[in-house]
Amino acid sequence: MNATLATFGSTSRQIDIQQQFATKLTDSINSGIGNLVDADLAKESARLQALQVKQQLGLQALSIANQAPQSVVSLFR
């Protein structure tokens, strides 16, 4: 009877250790996925800002280019 109880106790402890390991592993995986998502969001945010700056520069260049012919026309008046 004592041997059987000792076996059950040992098995119960092994199950507890496996459960703790699985919990820690799940937490680590969730944390890793969260870090990857954060990194992707930061990268895409920087990319979006770069594209917005390029768009603004393009609009300014078009505005300057459109003003040049009007200046030439006004010289002939």
N, CA, C and O atoms as a Tripos MOL2 file, in Angstrom:
@<TRIPOS>MOLECULE
protein
  308   307    77     0     0
PROTEIN
NO_CHARGES

@<TRIPOS>ATOM
      1 N           0.8220   -1.1890    0.0000 N.3       1 MET1
      2 CA          0.0000    0.0000    0.0000 C.3       1 MET1
      3 C           0.8720    1.2610    0.0000 C.2       1 MET1
      4 O           0.5990    2.2130   -0.7300 O.2       1 MET1
      5 N           1.9250    1.2560    0.8270 N.am      2 ASN2
      6 CA          2.8230    2.4080    0.8950 C.3       2 ASN2
      7 C           3.5420    2.6280   -0.4330 C.2       2 ASN2
      8 O           3.7300    3.7620   -0.8730 O.2       2 ASN2
      9 N           3.9350    1.5350   -1.0540 N.am      3 ALA3
     10 CA          4.6270    1.6330   -2.3500 C.3       3 ALA3
     11 C           3.7040    2.2240   -3.4050 C.2       3 ALA3
     12 O           4.1270    3.0460   -4.2170 O.2       3 ALA3
     13 N           2.4490    1.8080   -3.3920 N.am      4 THR4
     14 CA          1.4790    2.3330   -4.3570 C.3       4 THR4
     15 C           1.2340    3.8200   -4.1240 C.2       4 THR4
     16 O           1.1660    4.5950   -5.0780 O.2       4 THR4
     17 N           1.1010    4.2160   -2.8710 N.am      5 LEU5
     18 CA          0.9020    5.6330   -2.5490 C.3       5 LEU5
     19 C           2.1310    6.4530   -2.9450 C.2       5 LEU5
     20 O           1.9940    7.5760   -3.4290 O.2       5 LEU5
     21 N           3.3070    5.9110   -2.7470 N.am      6 ALA6
     22 CA          4.5340    6.6010   -3.1420 C.3       6 ALA6
     23 C           4.5870    6.7720   -4.6560 C.2       6 ALA6
     24 O           4.9910    7.8220   -5.1560 O.2       6 ALA6
     25 N           4.1830    5.7470   -5.3720 N.am      7 THR7
     26 CA          4.1480    5.8280   -6.8400 C.3       7 THR7
     27 C           3.1600    6.8960   -7.3000 C.2       7 THR7
     28 O           3.4530    7.6820   -8.2010 O.2       7 THR7
     29 N           1.9860    6.9150   -6.6690 N.am      8 PHE8
     30 CA          0.9830    7.9340   -7.0170 C.3       8 PHE8
     31 C           1.5070    9.3410   -6.7100 C.2       8 PHE8
     32 O           1.3140   10.2720   -7.4930 O.2       8 PHE8
     33 N           2.1630    9.4780   -5.5760 N.am      9 GLY9
     34 CA          2.7270   10.7800   -5.2080 C.3       9 GLY9
     35 C           3.7810   11.2280   -6.1970 C.2       9 GLY9
     36 O           3.8030   12.3900   -6.6040 O.2       9 GLY9
     37 N           4.6480   10.3230   -6.5830 N.am     10 SER10
     38 CA          5.6970   10.6300   -7.5480 C.3      10 SER10
     39 C           5.1040   10.9980   -8.9060 C.2      10 SER10
     40 O           5.5270   11.9650   -9.5390 O.2      10 SER10
     41 N           4.1360   10.2270   -9.3370 N.am     11 THR11
     42 CA          3.4740   10.4930  -10.6240 C.3      11 THR11
     43 C           2.7530   11.8370  -10.5890 C.2      11 THR11
     44 O           2.7830   12.5970  -11.5560 O.2      11 THR11
     45 N           2.1010   12.1170   -9.4520 N.am     12 SER12
     46 CA          1.3960   13.3930   -9.3020 C.3      12 SER12
     47 C           2.3720   14.5640   -9.3970 C.2      12 SER12
     48 O           2.0610   15.5820  -10.0170 O.2      12 SER12
     49 N           3.5300   14.4280   -8.7970 N.am     13 ARG13
     50 CA          4.5570   15.4840   -8.8430 C.3      13 ARG13
     51 C           5.0680   15.6660  -10.2640 C.2      13 ARG13
     52 O           5.2800   16.7960  -10.7050 O.2      13 ARG13
     53 N           5.2690   14.5710  -10.9810 N.am     14 GLN14
     54 CA          5.7260   14.6700  -12.3720 C.3      14 GLN14
     55 C           4.6850   15.3750  -13.2370 C.2      14 GLN14
     56 O           5.0320   16.1620  -14.1180 O.2      14 GLN14
     57 N           3.4210   15.0930  -12.9840 N.am     15 ILE15
     58 CA          2.3540   15.7500  -13.7420 C.3      15 ILE15
     59 C           2.3420   17.2500  -13.4340 C.2      15 ILE15
     60 O           2.1590   18.0670  -14.3370 O.2      15 ILE15
     61 N           2.5350   17.6120  -12.1630 N.am     16 ASP16
     62 CA          2.5880   19.0260  -11.7880 C.3      16 ASP16
     63 C           3.7510   19.7380  -12.4760 C.2      16 ASP16
     64 O           3.6070   20.8670  -12.9460 O.2      16 ASP16
     65 N           4.9070   19.0690  -12.5320 N.am     17 ILE17
     66 CA          6.0740   19.6590  -13.2030 C.3      17 ILE17
     67 C           5.8050   19.8490  -14.6880 C.2      17 ILE17
     68 O           6.1600   20.8840  -15.2510 O.2      17 ILE17
     69 N           5.1830   18.8620  -15.3320 N.am     18 GLN18
     70 CA          4.8420   18.9770  -16.7580 C.3      18 GLN18
     71 C           3.8420   20.1130  -16.9900 C.2      18 GLN18
     72 O           3.9410   20.8440  -17.9750 O.2      18 GLN18
     73 N           2.8870   20.2520  -16.0800 N.am     19 GLN19
     74 CA          1.8900   21.3150  -16.2140 C.3      19 GLN19
     75 C           2.5550   22.6880  -16.0870 C.2      19 GLN19
     76 O           2.2440   23.6010  -16.8520 O.2      19 GLN19
     77 N           3.4660   22.8350  -15.1280 N.am     20 GLN20
     78 CA          4.1850   24.0950  -14.9720 C.3      20 GLN20
     79 C           5.0210   24.4040  -16.2150 C.2      20 GLN20
     80 O           5.0710   25.5450  -16.6740 O.2      20 GLN20
     81 N           5.6750   23.3720  -16.7500 N.am     21 PHE21
     82 CA          6.4750   23.5500  -17.9610 C.3      21 PHE21
     83 C           5.6030   24.0020  -19.1280 C.2      21 PHE21
     84 O           5.9650   24.9220  -19.8620 O.2      21 PHE21
     85 N           4.4560   23.3540  -19.2950 N.am     22 ALA22
     86 CA          3.5500   23.7080  -20.4010 C.3      22 ALA22
     87 C           3.0370   25.1320  -20.2320 C.2      22 ALA22
     88 O           2.9070   25.8540  -21.2200 O.2      22 ALA22
     89 N           2.7440   25.5500  -19.0150 N.am     23 THR23
     90 CA          2.2710   26.9100  -18.7560 C.3      23 THR23
     91 C           3.3480   27.9300  -19.1010 C.2      23 THR23
     92 O           3.0720   28.9330  -19.7580 O.2      23 THR23
     93 N           4.5840   27.6720  -18.6550 N.am     24 LYS24
     94 CA          5.6940   28.5820  -18.9610 C.3      24 LYS24
     95 C           5.9680   28.6350  -20.4580 C.2      24 LYS24
     96 O           6.2470   29.7030  -21.0030 O.2      24 LYS24
     97 N           5.8890   27.4940  -21.1200 N.am     25 LEU25
     98 CA          6.1090   27.4490  -22.5680 C.3      25 LEU25
     99 C           5.0420   28.2530  -23.2980 C.2      25 LEU25
    100 O           5.3570   28.9980  -24.2260 O.2      25 LEU25
    101 N           3.7970   28.1140  -22.8950 N.am     26 THR26
    102 CA          2.6970   28.8730  -23.5090 C.3      26 THR26
    103 C           2.8960   30.3760  -23.3040 C.2      26 THR26
    104 O           2.6930   31.1650  -24.2270 O.2      26 THR26
    105 N           3.2920   30.7650  -22.0980 N.am     27 ASP27
    106 CA          3.5470   32.1790  -21.8210 C.3      27 ASP27
    107 C           4.6810   32.7220  -22.6880 C.2      27 ASP27
    108 O           4.5970   33.8360  -23.2060 O.2      27 ASP27
    109 N           5.7420   31.9290  -22.8440 N.am     28 SER28
    110 CA          6.8770   32.3510  -23.6720 C.3      28 SER28
    111 C           6.4720   32.4970  -25.1290 C.2      28 SER28
    112 O           6.8740   33.4510  -25.7940 O.2      28 SER28
    113 N           5.6900   31.5710  -25.6220 N.am     29 ILE29
    114 CA          5.2370   31.6340  -27.0180 C.3      29 ILE29
    115 C           4.3520   32.8600  -27.2270 C.2      29 ILE29
    116 O           4.5080   33.5800  -28.2130 O.2      29 ILE29
    117 N           3.4300   33.0970  -26.3070 N.am     30 ASN30
    118 CA          2.5540   34.2690  -26.4300 C.3      30 ASN30
    119 C           3.3550   35.5610  -26.3770 C.2      30 ASN30
    120 O           3.0720   36.4990  -27.1230 O.2      30 ASN30
    121 N           4.3400   35.6170  -25.5130 N.am     31 SER31
    122 CA          5.1900   36.7980  -25.4170 C.3      31 SER31
    123 C           5.9810   36.9960  -26.7040 C.2      31 SER31
    124 O           6.0980   38.1200  -27.1920 O.2      31 SER31
    125 N           6.5200   35.9230  -27.2520 N.am     32 GLY32
    126 CA          7.2690   36.0090  -28.4980 C.3      32 GLY32
    127 C           6.4120   36.4800  -29.6610 C.2      32 GLY32
    128 O           6.8460   37.3010  -30.4690 O.2      32 GLY32
    129 N           5.2090   35.9640  -29.7420 N.am     33 ILE33
    130 CA          4.2920   36.3890  -30.8100 C.3      33 ILE33
    131 C           3.9490   37.8650  -30.6440 C.2      33 ILE33
    132 O           3.8950   38.6090  -31.6240 O.2      33 ILE33
    133 N           3.7190   38.2850  -29.4060 N.am     34 GLY34
    134 CA          3.4270   39.7000  -29.1470 C.3      34 GLY34
    135 C           4.5720   40.6000  -29.5780 C.2      34 GLY34
    136 O           4.3480   41.6680  -30.1480 O.2      34 GLY34
    137 N           5.8080   40.1690  -29.3030 N.am     35 ASN35
    138 CA          6.9730   40.9590  -29.7190 C.3      35 ASN35
    139 C           7.0840   41.0350  -31.2370 C.2      35 ASN35
    140 O           7.4350   42.0820  -31.7830 O.2      35 ASN35
    141 N           6.7890   39.9390  -31.9160 N.am     36 LEU36
    142 CA          6.8320   39.9490  -33.3810 C.3      36 LEU36
    143 C           5.7840   40.8950  -33.9530 C.2      36 LEU36
    144 O           6.0650   41.6430  -34.8900 O.2      36 LEU36
    145 N           4.5930   40.8660  -33.4020 N.am     37 VAL37
    146 CA          3.5270   41.7470  -33.8840 C.3      37 VAL37
    147 C           3.9060   43.2000  -33.6540 C.2      37 VAL37
    148 O           3.6970   44.0420  -34.5280 O.2      37 VAL37
    149 N           4.4670   43.5070  -32.4740 N.am     38 ASP38
    150 CA          4.8930   44.8750  -32.1850 C.3      38 ASP38
    151 C           5.9670   45.3320  -33.1630 C.2      38 ASP38
    152 O           5.9400   46.4690  -33.6340 O.2      38 ASP38
    153 N           6.9080   44.4500  -33.4680 N.am     39 ALA39
    154 CA          7.9780   44.8000  -34.4010 C.3      39 ALA39
    155 C           7.4120   45.0610  -35.7900 C.2      39 ALA39
    156 O           7.8260   46.0080  -36.4590 O.2      39 ALA39
    157 N           6.4690   44.2310  -36.2300 N.am     40 ASP40
    158 CA          5.8600   44.4310  -37.5400 C.3      40 ASP40
    159 C           5.0900   45.7450  -37.5930 C.2      40 ASP40
    160 O           5.1380   46.4530  -38.5990 O.2      40 ASP40
    161 N           4.3820   46.0730  -36.5200 N.am     41 LEU41
    162 CA          3.6260   47.3300  -36.4890 C.3      41 LEU41
    163 C           4.5570   48.5290  -36.5420 C.2      41 LEU41
    164 O           4.2690   49.5060  -37.2340 O.2      41 LEU41
    165 N           5.6660   48.4680  -35.8210 N.am     42 ALA42
    166 CA          6.6250   49.5640  -35.8390 C.3      42 ALA42
    167 C           7.2310   49.7290  -37.2330 C.2      42 ALA42
    168 O           7.4010   50.8490  -37.7140 O.2      42 ALA42
    169 N           7.5510   48.6200  -37.8680 N.am     43 LYS43
    170 CA          8.1360   48.6540  -39.2130 C.3      43 LYS43
    171 C           7.1460   49.2560  -40.2070 C.2      43 LYS43
    172 O           7.5160   50.1050  -41.0190 O.2      43 LYS43
    173 N           5.8990   48.8210  -40.1430 N.am     44 GLU44
    174 CA          4.8880   49.3310  -41.0690 C.3      44 GLU44
    175 C           4.5630   50.7910  -40.8020 C.2      44 GLU44
    176 O           4.2800   51.5450  -41.7320 O.2      44 GLU44
    177 N           4.6010   51.1900  -39.5510 N.am     45 SER45
    178 CA          4.3660   52.5940  -39.2110 C.3      45 SER45
    179 C           5.4590   53.4840  -39.8090 C.2      45 SER45
    180 O           5.1690   54.5430  -40.3670 O.2      45 SER45
    181 N           6.7010   53.0520  -39.6910 N.am     46 ALA46
    182 CA          7.8190   53.7990  -40.2720 C.3      46 ALA46
    183 C           7.6920   53.8490  -41.7910 C.2      46 ALA46
    184 O           7.9660   54.8790  -42.4080 O.2      46 ALA46
    185 N           7.2810   52.7510  -42.3830 N.am     47 ARG47
    186 CA          7.1030   52.7020  -43.8460 C.3      47 ARG47
    187 C           6.0030   53.6720  -44.2890 C.2      47 ARG47
    188 O           6.1530   54.3760  -45.2880 O.2      47 ARG47
    189 N           4.9010   53.7020  -43.5390 N.am     48 LEU48
    190 CA          3.8020   54.6080  -43.8520 C.3      48 LEU48
    191 C           4.2470   56.0590  -43.7620 C.2      48 LEU48
    192 O           3.9110   56.8670  -44.6290 O.2      48 LEU48
    193 N           4.9970   56.3960  -42.7230 N.am     49 GLN49
    194 CA          5.4870   57.7670  -42.5820 C.3      49 GLN49
    195 C           6.4060   58.1450  -43.7310 C.2      49 GLN49
    196 O           6.3410   59.2680  -44.2310 O.2      49 GLN49
    197 N           7.2580   57.2270  -44.1560 N.am     50 ALA50
    198 CA          8.1580   57.5030  -45.2820 C.3      50 ALA50
    199 C           7.3590   57.7470  -46.5630 C.2      50 ALA50
    200 O           7.6800   58.6500  -47.3360 O.2      50 ALA50
    201 N           6.3310   56.9490  -46.7840 N.am     51 LEU51
    202 CA          5.5030   57.1350  -47.9820 C.3      51 LEU51
    203 C           4.7450   58.4600  -47.9280 C.2      51 LEU51
    204 O           4.5780   59.1210  -48.9530 O.2      51 LEU51
    205 N           4.2880   58.8490  -46.7460 N.am     52 GLN52
    206 CA          3.5820   60.1290  -46.6140 C.3      52 GLN52
    207 C           4.5150   61.3070  -46.8980 C.2      52 GLN52
    208 O           4.1020   62.2810  -47.5280 O.2      52 GLN52
    209 N           5.7510   61.2310  -46.4460 N.am     53 VAL53
    210 CA          6.7300   62.2890  -46.7120 C.3      53 VAL53
    211 C           7.0070   62.3680  -48.2170 C.2      53 VAL53
    212 O           7.0720   63.4600  -48.7820 O.2      53 VAL53
    213 N           7.1710   61.2040  -48.8640 N.am     54 LYS54
    214 CA          7.3900   61.2030  -50.3160 C.3      54 LYS54
    215 C           6.2100   61.8300  -51.0490 C.2      54 LYS54
    216 O           6.4000   62.5680  -52.0150 O.2      54 LYS54
    217 N           4.9960   61.5400  -50.5950 N.am     55 GLN55
    218 CA          3.8080   62.1010  -51.2170 C.3      55 GLN55
    219 C           3.7830   63.6190  -51.0590 C.2      55 GLN55
    220 O           3.4790   64.3400  -52.0090 O.2      55 GLN55
    221 N           4.1020   64.1030  -49.8570 N.am     56 GLN56
    222 CA          4.1190   65.5480  -49.6300 C.3      56 GLN56
    223 C           5.1810   66.2250  -50.4850 C.2      56 GLN56
    224 O           4.9360   67.2970  -51.0390 O.2      56 GLN56
    225 N           6.3500   65.6190  -50.5980 N.am     57 LEU57
    226 CA          7.4080   66.1910  -51.4410 C.3      57 LEU57
    227 C           7.0000   66.2070  -52.9120 C.2      57 LEU57
    228 O           7.3020   67.1580  -53.6330 O.2      57 LEU57
    229 N           6.3250   65.1720  -53.3480 N.am     58 GLY58
    230 CA          5.8410   65.1290  -54.7240 C.3      58 GLY58
    231 C           4.8350   66.2340  -54.9980 C.2      58 GLY58
    232 O           4.8810   66.8760  -56.0480 O.2      58 GLY58
    233 N           3.9250   66.4570  -54.0550 N.am     59 LEU59
    234 CA          2.9380   67.5300  -54.2250 C.3      59 LEU59
    235 C           3.6070   68.9010  -54.2520 C.2      59 LEU59
    236 O           3.2050   69.7690  -55.0280 O.2      59 LEU59
    237 N           4.6120   69.1030  -53.4210 N.am     60 GLN60
    238 CA          5.3290   70.3740  -53.4300 C.3      60 GLN60
    239 C           6.0770   70.5720  -54.7430 C.2      60 GLN60
    240 O           6.1140   71.6820  -55.2740 O.2      60 GLN60
    241 N           6.6660   69.5180  -55.2630 N.am     61 ALA61
    242 CA          7.3720   69.6080  -56.5410 C.3      61 ALA61
    243 C           6.4050   69.9560  -57.6640 C.2      61 ALA61
    244 O           6.7220   70.7730  -58.5280 O.2      61 ALA61
    245 N           5.2210   69.3350  -57.6540 N.am     62 LEU62
    246 CA          4.2200   69.6680  -58.6700 C.3      62 LEU62
    247 C           3.7600   71.1160  -58.5410 C.2      62 LEU62
    248 O           3.5620   71.7970  -59.5460 O.2      62 LEU62
    249 N           3.5940   71.5760  -57.3370 N.am     63 SER63
    250 CA          3.1770   72.9560  -57.1150 C.3      63 SER63
    251 C           4.2160   73.9280  -57.6580 C.2      63 SER63
    252 O           3.8670   74.9160  -58.3040 O.2      63 SER63
    253 N           5.4890   73.6520  -57.3990 N.am     64 ILE64
    254 CA          6.5680   74.5150  -57.9080 C.3      64 ILE64
    255 C           6.6160   74.4510  -59.4330 C.2      64 ILE64
    256 O           6.7930   75.4750  -60.0930 O.2      64 ILE64
    257 N           6.4600   73.2600  -59.9890 N.am     65 ALA65
    258 CA          6.4970   73.1050  -61.4450 C.3      65 ALA65
    259 C           5.3290   73.8370  -62.1010 C.2      65 ALA65
    260 O           5.4850   74.3900  -63.1900 O.2      65 ALA65
    261 N           4.1740   73.8490  -61.4620 N.am     66 ASN66
    262 CA          3.0200   74.5500  -62.0240 C.3      66 ASN66
    263 C           3.1730   76.0590  -61.9230 C.2      66 ASN66
    264 O           2.5850   76.7780  -62.7310 O.2      66 ASN66
    265 N           3.9250   76.5590  -60.9810 N.am     67 GLN67
    266 CA          4.1120   78.0010  -60.8330 C.3      67 GLN67
    267 C           5.0800   78.5530  -61.8720 C.2      67 GLN67
    268 O           4.9480   79.7100  -62.2720 O.2      67 GLN67
    269 N           6.0320   77.7690  -62.3100 N.am     68 ALA68
    270 CA          7.0470   78.2320  -63.2520 C.3      68 ALA68
    271 C           6.4400   78.7040  -64.5830 C.2      68 ALA68
    272 O           6.7870   79.7950  -65.0340 O.2      68 ALA68
    273 N           5.5550   77.9380  -65.2320 N.am     69 PRO69
    274 CA          4.9820   78.4310  -66.4930 C.3      69 PRO69
    275 C           4.1580   79.7000  -66.2920 C.2      69 PRO69
    276 O           4.1460   80.5650  -67.1680 O.2      69 PRO69
    277 N           3.4910   79.8270  -65.1920 N.am     70 GLN70
    278 CA          2.6940   81.0360  -64.9420 C.3      70 GLN70
    279 C           3.6040   82.2420  -64.7910 C.2      70 GLN70
    280 O           3.2390   83.3400  -65.2120 O.2      70 GLN70
    281 N           4.7710   82.0680  -64.2060 N.am     71 SER71
    282 CA          5.7220   83.1720  -64.0550 C.3      71 SER71
    283 C           6.2250   83.6140  -65.4310 C.2      71 SER71
    284 O           6.3630   84.8110  -65.6830 O.2      71 SER71
    285 N           6.4970   82.6630  -66.3140 N.am     72 VAL72
    286 CA          6.9770   82.9780  -67.6650 C.3      72 VAL72
    287 C           5.8930   83.7210  -68.4310 C.2      72 VAL72
    288 O           6.1910   84.6980  -69.1180 O.2      72 VAL72
    289 N           4.6470   83.2830  -68.3300 N.am     73 VAL73
    290 CA          3.5330   83.9320  -69.0220 C.3      73 VAL73
    291 C           3.3530   85.3650  -68.5140 C.2      73 VAL73
    292 O           3.0630   86.2680  -69.2990 O.2      73 VAL73
    293 N           3.5200   85.5740  -67.2330 N.am     74 SER74
    294 CA          3.3340   86.9130  -66.6640 C.3      74 SER74
    295 C           4.4390   87.8670  -67.1500 C.2      74 SER74
    296 O           4.2260   89.0790  -67.1920 O.2      74 SER74
    297 N           5.6020   87.3400  -67.5110 N.am     75 LEU75
    298 CA          6.6760   88.1990  -68.0390 C.3      75 LEU75
    299 C           6.3100   88.7630  -69.4060 C.2      75 LEU75
    300 O           6.7370   89.8620  -69.7600 O.2      75 LEU75
    301 N           5.5170   88.0130  -70.1780 N.am     76 PHE76
    302 CA          5.1350   88.4760  -71.5100 C.3      76 PHE76
    303 C           3.9820   89.4650  -71.4790 C.2      76 PHE76
    304 O           3.6660   90.0750  -72.5010 O.2      76 PHE76
    305 N           3.3650   89.6300  -70.3570 N.am     77 ARG77
    306 CA          2.2350   90.5760  -70.2740 C.3      77 ARG77
    307 C           2.6920   91.9640  -70.0670 C.2      77 ARG77
    308 O           1.8710   92.8770  -69.9760 O.2      77 ARG77
@<TRIPOS>BOND
     1     1     2 1
     2     2     3 1
     3     3     4 2
     4     3     5 am
     5     5     6 1
     6     6     7 1
     7     7     8 2
     8     7     9 am
     9     9    10 1
    10    10    11 1
    11    11    12 2
    12    11    13 am
    13    13    14 1
    14    14    15 1
    15    15    16 2
    16    15    17 am
    17    17    18 1
    18    18    19 1
    19    19    20 2
    20    19    21 am
    21    21    22 1
    22    22    23 1
    23    23    24 2
    24    23    25 am
    25    25    26 1
    26    26    27 1
    27    27    28 2
    28    27    29 am
    29    29    30 1
    30    30    31 1
    31    31    32 2
    32    31    33 am
    33    33    34 1
    34    34    35 1
    35    35    36 2
    36    35    37 am
    37    37    38 1
    38    38    39 1
    39    39    40 2
    40    39    41 am
    41    41    42 1
    42    42    43 1
    43    43    44 2
    44    43    45 am
    45    45    46 1
    46    46    47 1
    47    47    48 2
    48    47    49 am
    49    49    50 1
    50    50    51 1
    51    51    52 2
    52    51    53 am
    53    53    54 1
    54    54    55 1
    55    55    56 2
    56    55    57 am
    57    57    58 1
    58    58    59 1
    59    59    60 2
    60    59    61 am
    61    61    62 1
    62    62    63 1
    63    63    64 2
    64    63    65 am
    65    65    66 1
    66    66    67 1
    67    67    68 2
    68    67    69 am
    69    69    70 1
    70    70    71 1
    71    71    72 2
    72    71    73 am
    73    73    74 1
    74    74    75 1
    75    75    76 2
    76    75    77 am
    77    77    78 1
    78    78    79 1
    79    79    80 2
    80    79    81 am
    81    81    82 1
    82    82    83 1
    83    83    84 2
    84    83    85 am
    85    85    86 1
    86    86    87 1
    87    87    88 2
    88    87    89 am
    89    89    90 1
    90    90    91 1
    91    91    92 2
    92    91    93 am
    93    93    94 1
    94    94    95 1
    95    95    96 2
    96    95    97 am
    97    97    98 1
    98    98    99 1
    99    99   100 2
   100    99   101 am
   101   101   102 1
   102   102   103 1
   103   103   104 2
   104   103   105 am
   105   105   106 1
   106   106   107 1
   107   107   108 2
   108   107   109 am
   109   109   110 1
   110   110   111 1
   111   111   112 2
   112   111   113 am
   113   113   114 1
   114   114   115 1
   115   115   116 2
   116   115   117 am
   117   117   118 1
   118   118   119 1
   119   119   120 2
   120   119   121 am
   121   121   122 1
   122   122   123 1
   123   123   124 2
   124   123   125 am
   125   125   126 1
   126   126   127 1
   127   127   128 2
   128   127   129 am
   129   129   130 1
   130   130   131 1
   131   131   132 2
   132   131   133 am
   133   133   134 1
   134   134   135 1
   135   135   136 2
   136   135   137 am
   137   137   138 1
   138   138   139 1
   139   139   140 2
   140   139   141 am
   141   141   142 1
   142   142   143 1
   143   143   144 2
   144   143   145 am
   145   145   146 1
   146   146   147 1
   147   147   148 2
   148   147   149 am
   149   149   150 1
   150   150   151 1
   151   151   152 2
   152   151   153 am
   153   153   154 1
   154   154   155 1
   155   155   156 2
   156   155   157 am
   157   157   158 1
   158   158   159 1
   159   159   160 2
   160   159   161 am
   161   161   162 1
   162   162   163 1
   163   163   164 2
   164   163   165 am
   165   165   166 1
   166   166   167 1
   167   167   168 2
   168   167   169 am
   169   169   170 1
   170   170   171 1
   171   171   172 2
   172   171   173 am
   173   173   174 1
   174   174   175 1
   175   175   176 2
   176   175   177 am
   177   177   178 1
   178   178   179 1
   179   179   180 2
   180   179   181 am
   181   181   182 1
   182   182   183 1
   183   183   184 2
   184   183   185 am
   185   185   186 1
   186   186   187 1
   187   187   188 2
   188   187   189 am
   189   189   190 1
   190   190   191 1
   191   191   192 2
   192   191   193 am
   193   193   194 1
   194   194   195 1
   195   195   196 2
   196   195   197 am
   197   197   198 1
   198   198   199 1
   199   199   200 2
   200   199   201 am
   201   201   202 1
   202   202   203 1
   203   203   204 2
   204   203   205 am
   205   205   206 1
   206   206   207 1
   207   207   208 2
   208   207   209 am
   209   209   210 1
   210   210   211 1
   211   211   212 2
   212   211   213 am
   213   213   214 1
   214   214   215 1
   215   215   216 2
   216   215   217 am
   217   217   218 1
   218   218   219 1
   219   219   220 2
   220   219   221 am
   221   221   222 1
   222   222   223 1
   223   223   224 2
   224   223   225 am
   225   225   226 1
   226   226   227 1
   227   227   228 2
   228   227   229 am
   229   229   230 1
   230   230   231 1
   231   231   232 2
   232   231   233 am
   233   233   234 1
   234   234   235 1
   235   235   236 2
   236   235   237 am
   237   237   238 1
   238   238   239 1
   239   239   240 2
   240   239   241 am
   241   241   242 1
   242   242   243 1
   243   243   244 2
   244   243   245 am
   245   245   246 1
   246   246   247 1
   247   247   248 2
   248   247   249 am
   249   249   250 1
   250   250   251 1
   251   251   252 2
   252   251   253 am
   253   253   254 1
   254   254   255 1
   255   255   256 2
   256   255   257 am
   257   257   258 1
   258   258   259 1
   259   259   260 2
   260   259   261 am
   261   261   262 1
   262   262   263 1
   263   263   264 2
   264   263   265 am
   265   265   266 1
   266   266   267 1
   267   267   268 2
   268   267   269 am
   269   269   270 1
   270   270   271 1
   271   271   272 2
   272   271   273 am
   273   273   274 1
   274   274   275 1
   275   275   276 2
   276   275   277 am
   277   277   278 1
   278   278   279 1
   279   279   280 2
   280   279   281 am
   281   281   282 1
   282   282   283 1
   283   283   284 2
   284   283   285 am
   285   285   286 1
   286   286   287 1
   287   287   288 2
   288   287   289 am
   289   289   290 1
   290   290   291 1
   291   291   292 2
   292   291   293 am
   293   293   294 1
   294   294   295 1
   295   295   296 2
   296   295   297 am
   297   297   298 1
   298   298   299 1
   299   299   300 2
   300   299   301 am
   301   301   302 1
   302   302   303 1
   303   303   304 2
   304   303   305 am
   305   305   306 1
   306   306   307 1
   307   307   308 2
@<TRIPOS>SUBSTRUCTURE
     1 MET1         2 RESIDUE 1 A MET
     2 ASN2         6 RESIDUE 1 A ASN
     3 ALA3        10 RESIDUE 1 A ALA
     4 THR4        14 RESIDUE 1 A THR
     5 LEU5        18 RESIDUE 1 A LEU
     6 ALA6        22 RESIDUE 1 A ALA
     7 THR7        26 RESIDUE 1 A THR
     8 PHE8        30 RESIDUE 1 A PHE
     9 GLY9        34 RESIDUE 1 A GLY
    10 SER10       38 RESIDUE 1 A SER
    11 THR11       42 RESIDUE 1 A THR
    12 SER12       46 RESIDUE 1 A SER
    13 ARG13       50 RESIDUE 1 A ARG
    14 GLN14       54 RESIDUE 1 A GLN
    15 ILE15       58 RESIDUE 1 A ILE
    16 ASP16       62 RESIDUE 1 A ASP
    17 ILE17       66 RESIDUE 1 A ILE
    18 GLN18       70 RESIDUE 1 A GLN
    19 GLN19       74 RESIDUE 1 A GLN
    20 GLN20       78 RESIDUE 1 A GLN
    21 PHE21       82 RESIDUE 1 A PHE
    22 ALA22       86 RESIDUE 1 A ALA
    23 THR23       90 RESIDUE 1 A THR
    24 LYS24       94 RESIDUE 1 A LYS
    25 LEU25       98 RESIDUE 1 A LEU
    26 THR26      102 RESIDUE 1 A THR
    27 ASP27      106 RESIDUE 1 A ASP
    28 SER28      110 RESIDUE 1 A SER
    29 ILE29      114 RESIDUE 1 A ILE
    30 ASN30      118 RESIDUE 1 A ASN
    31 SER31      122 RESIDUE 1 A SER
    32 GLY32      126 RESIDUE 1 A GLY
    33 ILE33      130 RESIDUE 1 A ILE
    34 GLY34      134 RESIDUE 1 A GLY
    35 ASN35      138 RESIDUE 1 A ASN
    36 LEU36      142 RESIDUE 1 A LEU
    37 VAL37      146 RESIDUE 1 A VAL
    38 ASP38      150 RESIDUE 1 A ASP
    39 ALA39      154 RESIDUE 1 A ALA
    40 ASP40      158 RESIDUE 1 A ASP
    41 LEU41      162 RESIDUE 1 A LEU
    42 ALA42      166 RESIDUE 1 A ALA
    43 LYS43      170 RESIDUE 1 A LYS
    44 GLU44      174 RESIDUE 1 A GLU
    45 SER45      178 RESIDUE 1 A SER
    46 ALA46      182 RESIDUE 1 A ALA
    47 ARG47      186 RESIDUE 1 A ARG
    48 LEU48      190 RESIDUE 1 A LEU
    49 GLN49      194 RESIDUE 1 A GLN
    50 ALA50      198 RESIDUE 1 A ALA
    51 LEU51      202 RESIDUE 1 A LEU
    52 GLN52      206 RESIDUE 1 A GLN
    53 VAL53      210 RESIDUE 1 A VAL
    54 LYS54      214 RESIDUE 1 A LYS
    55 GLN55      218 RESIDUE 1 A GLN
    56 GLN56      222 RESIDUE 1 A GLN
    57 LEU57      226 RESIDUE 1 A LEU
    58 GLY58      230 RESIDUE 1 A GLY
    59 LEU59      234 RESIDUE 1 A LEU
    60 GLN60      238 RESIDUE 1 A GLN
    61 ALA61      242 RESIDUE 1 A ALA
    62 LEU62      246 RESIDUE 1 A LEU
    63 SER63      250 RESIDUE 1 A SER
    64 ILE64      254 RESIDUE 1 A ILE
    65 ALA65      258 RESIDUE 1 A ALA
    66 ASN66      262 RESIDUE 1 A ASN
    67 GLN67      266 RESIDUE 1 A GLN
    68 ALA68      270 RESIDUE 1 A ALA
    69 PRO69      274 RESIDUE 1 A PRO
    70 GLN70      278 RESIDUE 1 A GLN
    71 SER71      282 RESIDUE 1 A SER
    72 VAL72      286 RESIDUE 1 A VAL
    73 VAL73      290 RESIDUE 1 A VAL
    74 SER74      294 RESIDUE 1 A SER
    75 LEU75      298 RESIDUE 1 A LEU
    76 PHE76      302 RESIDUE 1 A PHE
    77 ARG77      306 RESIDUE 1 A ARG
